[in-house]
């Protein structure tokens, strides 16, 4: 048996229960058993909990997509890892494989990567947001050196790593934040220009900063209203990438500007069993681990809570407007 947090039904944070469940074991030769030391908490976890998404008839269930831990057992066919290796992954918690709010996880070696030389809590905060930011900026957004990117909610989980990845690429970064302390954080992370949207006019600021040309790329992490606001400040033939559904917004100006509007949902490969796409996500984690080890990329962990306080962690994440990430520790 092992300690875990289970979702008992759809609802508020109080449907999460700290309890004991059966410990998973290796059943396939290429599987690896990981002792989870920390698990990241992401907005998708709270959405799944509220609506029991992906779990119409599979409750109770363990949530959580991000883990960092240590290899404690390997199948006979495992060639990439050894017992004692420190690893990270984005795996489970979406209706199929067991999630990461638990002492142990068993998964195929294909979905694991050696974690950066950092704390388990830092590594656990990172996989989902790193893969999301990378995919949005480079795969969907086609960001190039010398271009200007506007990253909305730059102090958030995805935003704060997107700023750094864009700067590493050689782009100019404009970002939006809601408070002075968040502005200070994003400046430390490398943002070239910061717009305090609660006090400044977004369109006027962007026009001034780009001499009326607009930005080459917008990364939206907020939703349809922000996408609508972003259309007139995107350069002609520019790109907008959003992480969320855009709803019924007026796209007439986007059409006139010949904008490319794309969606980034890094969960798609897991949800639709697209193994080759998941392979590419593991490659992204390896590249990001190198950047972290080189001191070029950092992950901001705002709060660390014990696993037993998962419901409080969910409440914190659901409040929104936070900085960085919330992480559950299991040691």
Secondary structure, DSSP 8 states (H G I E B T S, - for coil): -EEEEEE-SSSSGGGEEEEEE------STTEEEEEEEEEEE-HHHHHHHHHTTT-TT--SEE--SEEEEEEEEE-TT--S--TT-EEEEE---SSSS--SSBSEEEEEGGG-EE--SS-HHHHHTTHHHHHHHHIIIIIIS---TT-EEEESSTTSHHHHHHHHHHHHHT-EEEEEESSHHHHHHHHHTT-SEEEETTTS-HHHHHHHHTTTS-EEEEEESS-HHHHHHHHTTEEEEEEEEESS---S---HHHHHTT-EEEE--TTHHHHTT-HHHHHHHHHHHHHHHHHHHTTS----EEEEEEGGGHHHHHHHHHH----SEEEEE--
